[in-house]
């Protein structure tokens, strides 16, 4: 899933709840920050360093979010490919699904 935003999430609690639920599904969420807004709060959703916990204290099953500012567009493109593959692999291993990659 590709999300474009020109600001931050207004209901962070709800967004984290949705991300934690989505972490059990075969989905990747790439958030692209467009414009010159302060996206520091969005970096929190990119849970590379720690697992997100929802409002009930449930931890995300895996990392599904990657945040990238649009002004770093080359990184957006490579991040999308890299993180989509990495997140699918993590999901497949978690669900014990055999998989192989076919690169374009």
C-alpha positions as CSV (number, residue, x, y, z in Angstrom):
1,X,0.0,0.0,0.0
2,X,1.4,3.4,-0.9
3,X,0.2,6.4,1.1
4,X,1.0,10.0,0.2
5,X,0.7,12.6,2.9
6,X,1.4,16.3,3.2
7,X,1.4,16.3,6.9
8,X,1.2,14.0,9.9
9,X,-1.5,11.6,11.0
10,X,-4.1,13.4,13.2
11,X,-5.1,10.3,15.1
12,X,-1.9,8.5,15.8
13,X,-3.5,6.0,18.2
14,X,-5.9,4.8,15.6
15,X,-3.2,4.6,13.0
16,X,-1.0,2.5,15.2
17,X,-4.0,0.2,15.9
18,X,-4.5,-0.2,12.2
19,X,-0.8,-0.9,11.5
20,X,-0.6,-3.5,14.3
21,X,-3.6,-5.3,12.9
22,X,-2.1,-5.1,9.4
23,X,1.1,-6.6,10.6
24,X,-0.6,-10.0,10.6
25,X,-1.5,-9.7,6.9
26,X,0.6,-9.9,3.7
27,X,0.8,-6.1,3.3
28,X,3.5,-3.5,3.2
29,X,2.8,0.2,3.9
30,X,5.1,2.7,2.2
31,X,4.3,6.3,3.5
32,X,5.7,9.1,1.3
33,X,5.8,12.6,2.9
34,X,5.2,15.2,0.2
35,X,6.1,18.9,0.8
36,X,8.2,20.6,3.5
37,X,6.1,19.7,6.5
38,X,7.8,18.4,9.7
39,X,7.5,14.6,9.3
40,X,9.3,13.7,12.5
41,X,6.1,12.2,14.0
42,X,5.8,9.9,10.9
43,X,9.2,8.5,11.6
44,X,7.7,6.8,14.7
45,X,5.5,4.7,12.5
46,X,8.6,3.4,10.7
47,X,9.3,0.8,13.4
48,X,12.7,-0.2,12.4
49,X,14.2,0.1,15.9
50,X,11.2,-1.1,18.0
51,X,7.9,-2.8,17.7
52,X,4.8,-0.8,17.7
53,X,2.1,-1.6,20.3
54,X,-1.5,-0.8,19.8
55,X,-3.9,0.7,22.4
56,X,-4.5,-2.7,23.9
57,X,-0.7,-3.4,24.3
58,X,-0.5,-5.9,21.4
59,X,2.8,-5.7,19.6
60,X,3.0,-5.7,15.8
61,X,3.9,-9.1,14.4
62,X,6.5,-7.6,12.1
63,X,7.7,-4.3,10.6
64,X,5.3,-3.3,7.8
65,X,5.8,0.5,7.5
66,X,8.5,2.4,5.7
67,X,8.4,6.2,5.8
68,X,10.3,8.2,3.2
69,X,10.2,11.9,2.4
70,X,9.4,12.6,-1.3
71,X,12.4,14.9,-1.6
72,X,14.5,11.8,-1.4
73,X,12.7,10.2,-4.4
74,X,15.4,7.8,-5.4
75,X,15.2,6.3,-2.0
76,X,11.5,6.1,-2.3
77,X,11.7,3.9,-5.3
78,X,14.5,1.6,-3.9
79,X,12.8,1.6,-0.5
80,X,9.5,0.4,-2.0
81,X,11.2,-2.5,-3.7
82,X,13.5,-3.5,-0.9
83,X,10.9,-3.2,1.9
84,X,8.1,-4.8,0.0
85,X,10.4,-7.9,-0.6
86,X,11.7,-7.9,2.9
87,X,8.2,-7.6,4.4
88,X,6.8,-10.3,2.2
89,X,9.7,-12.6,3.1
90,X,9.1,-11.9,6.9
91,X,5.4,-12.7,6.4
92,X,6.1,-15.8,4.5
93,X,8.5,-17.1,7.1
94,X,6.1,-16.2,9.9
95,X,3.3,-18.2,8.2
96,X,5.7,-21.0,7.0
97,X,5.0,-20.3,3.3
98,X,7.6,-21.3,0.7
99,X,8.5,-18.5,-1.6
100,X,11.0,-17.3,-4.2
101,X,11.6,-13.9,-5.6
102,X,11.4,-13.0,-9.3
103,X,13.2,-9.8,-10.0
104,X,12.3,-7.6,-12.9
